Amino acid sequence: MKFGKVEKYIYDTLESKGAMLSMLIDPVDYKTPDAAIKTAAASINAGADMLLVGGSIGAQGELLDYVCKGVKEKAGNVPIVLFPGNIATLTKYADAVYFMSLLNARNPYWIIQAQMLAAPLTKSLKVEPLPIGYIVVEPGGTVGWVGDANMIPRAKPKIAAALAMAGEYLGNRFIVTDTGSNPQLQGSGPIPLDMIKAVKSSISVPYIVAGGIRDTAALASAYSAGADIIQVGTAMEESADAAKLVTSFAKVVKEEGARKLKK
């Protein structure tokens, strides 16, 4: 199987480090586009392994172009990957895109129709597609509402595991479970650890855990439970010192990755 440059980077990094940290910038959530770029650059300099740009609503057009171009100028060898909210979340200034199928969507648009519409543009822009099976877990946040997801109950890890397994069998080379942004505000928290363990044990492809990770303790627990890559967004956005936060997170990634490699 031939991998693209970014996909190979992910596999090589996991092989050498044992774990990865991915930071998400949603340009819409920052006061200015330049503030988003500044935070992204700080996270990269502090040790993020990958930088995601995008969001569920409004991260598109000139705003997306401007932010991705600005971040790319400061990113060095760290890949800039799009986290699309719809078919408009594409720009030539990114290296790759989460080419996601929302596996538990009620609406087939989010399972295959959006992907069909976006595929020709993705190819013409020469943005590398990363085949991802995307699963939304309660409470779901904006992505759960926009994606019309039949959200996985937090107390049902076997459902998430079976869906992840199906996603791999269908050809996805990465699996993401996501609680949506700010799950704490909805009376919830990160992906339950027993769900992370169940999903990890059911698949052989890299597993990305997203949503609700705000501190080093939660980060370490998620890696210990089985996450290969952890995606953080809100915690960085709300931090008064993004570089300090990412530095502390990167230290945990190094420690947990080393522990994984010893197994």
N, C-alpha and C positions, 0 to 999 in steps of 0.2 A: 504494500500500500504506500503510495506516494503522499507525503505530508507537505503542506505549504510551510513557508518560513516561520510563521507565528506558531502554528501547531507543533512544529518540530522544536521550537524554542520552549514551549510549555512542557513537552515530554522530556527534553534534555534537562530543563531546570528541575523538574520533579525527580528525575533520576539522580541528579547531583546533589540536590538540597533536601529532597524528601517531602517538601511542602512549599506552597507558594502563597503570597499575599497579593490580592488584587484590590485596588482602590477605585471606587466609582465616583465620578464627577457628573452631576446633573446640572448643566449650565443654568437651567431655569431657577434653580434653588439658591443661586448666589446673587448678591446685590448687583454685581456687574460681571460681564464676561471676563474682564481682566482679573477680577478676584478669583474666578474659577480657575483661570490659567495659573495664577500665583499659587493656589492651593495644590493644584495638580503637580506643579513643578516641585513644590516642597515635599510632597509625598514621594515622588520619584527619587529625589536627592536623599530622602530619609530611609530608603530601602524597599519601596514597593517593587514587586516583580512584574506587575502589569498594571496598566492604567485603562480603565473603562470610561467612556464618555457616552452619555445618553440618559434617557428617562422615559416615563410613560406618556407625558404630555408636553409638547412644545419644544423639545430639543431637536430642532431641525433648521434647514435653510441657512441663512447668513449667520445666525448665532452658532450653529453647529460647525460650519466652515471655519469661522473665526477662532473658536475655542480649540478645535482640533489642530488647526494650523499653528496656533500659538503654543500649544502643548508639545506638538511634534518638534518644534524648534529647540525645546528644552529637554526632550526625553532621552536623548542618547540612544542606547540600545534597548531601552524598555519599550515594548510594543504598545501602540495606541489602538484600542479595540472598541468598536461601537457596541453599545447596549441599546438596541432599538426598541422604541415604543410602537413603531408602525413602519410602513414602507418608506416614509420620508426621512427616517433617521439614518441617512447614508451620506457620506462625503468622501471625496477622493483624498482627503488629508489624513485618513485613518489607515492603519496597516491591515486591519481585519475587522470582522463583524461577527457577533454572536448570531449565527444563522439559526434562529431558534424555532422550534415547533412547540407550542404550548400544549403539552400532552393531555392535560385535564381541562381543556377549554370545552365549553358547551357549544360554542360557535365554531364551525369548521374553518371559518376565515382565519382564525388564529392557529389552526393546526397545519394548513397547507395553502390556503388561497393567498394570504399575504406573502408567503414565501415565493409562490409562483410569480406574483406581480413584481417582487423585488429582485428575483434572480437575474434577469437580463441587465438591470442597472448595476447590480453588484459586479457582474462580469465586466461590464464596460468601464466601470470605475477602477477596475483592477484591485478591488478590496478582497482580501482572502476570507472566504466563508468558513466559519468554525461550526461544524454540525452539532447542534446542542438540543438535547431533550430537556425542556423546561417544565418544572412542576411547581405549582403554587400551593403553599400550605397556609392554613388559617393563621392569622386573620386576613392576609392577602394584600391589604393596603390598596393603593391606587392600581397596581398592576392586576390585582385580582378582580377589581371592578371593571377596568377597561378591557381586560382579556376575557371577561365573562367566564371565569374559572369555576369549576365544580371543586371547590377548595378541599384539600386533603385535611380531614380532622386531625388535630394534633395528637389525639390519643389512639390513632390508628396507623402505627408505623408499617404494618404489613401492606397496607394499601399503597403507601409511598414506595415501598420496596418493589412491589409487583409492577407498579407503573414505571419505575426506573428501569427494571429489567426489560420490560416491553420496549422502552425507549432505546435501550442498547440493541436489542434484537432487531429493531427497525433500522438500525444503521447509525444512530447518533454516537459520536465519538467522545462526547462529554455529557454529563448529567448535572443539572442544577436544581436544587430545591431552594425556594425563596419564600419567606414570610411576608414580603413586601416591606416598604419603608415604614419606620417608626412603629413597629409592632407593640412596643411598650405603651404607646398612647392608646392602643386599642385593647388594653388589658391582657396583653400576651407578652411574648418574648421571642428569642431566637428559636431556630429549629430544635425540638427536643432531642436530647442526646440519644435516647433509645431509637428515635427515627433515623438519626445519622448512622448509628451502628447497623440498623436494618438495611438501609439503602446501600451502604458501603459493602456489606456482606453479599448483596445480591447482584453486584455489577463488577465488571473488570476494567471499565474505562475510568478516567479521572472524574472525581466527584467534587463539585463546587457547591459550597454552602453559603447562602446569602440571607441577609435580613437580621437585624437586631443585635449584632455583635458590637458591643460598645466598650469593652475593657479587656485587659490581658487575661483575666481569669476565664471569661467566656470564650476567648479566642483559643486558649490552651485546651479547654475542655472539648471544644468542637474538633480540633485536630486529633486529640486523643481518642475521640469517639469514631474517627474515620475520615474526616474531611481531608481532601488533598489540597484544595485551594479554598481560601475563604475570601469572600467579597465583602468589602466594608464601604459604606457610603455616608449614611447619616452621622455617624460618630465623628467622621472627619469634618464634615460640613459644619457641625455644631461646636467643634473644638476651637478654643482660643489660640491654640498652638498646634497646627496640623503636623508640623515637622516632628515635634516632641511626641505626639500620639503615635505617628507611624514608626518612629524610631523604637518606641517601646513595643509596638506590635511586631516589628521586624526581628527584634531580639527573641520573641516567643516563637516566631516562625523558624528561626535558626535552631533553637533548642528542640522544638517539637519535630522538625524535619530530621535532625540528627538522630533523635530517638526512633523515628519511623525507619530510618535506614539501617539501624542496628537489629531490627526485628528479622 
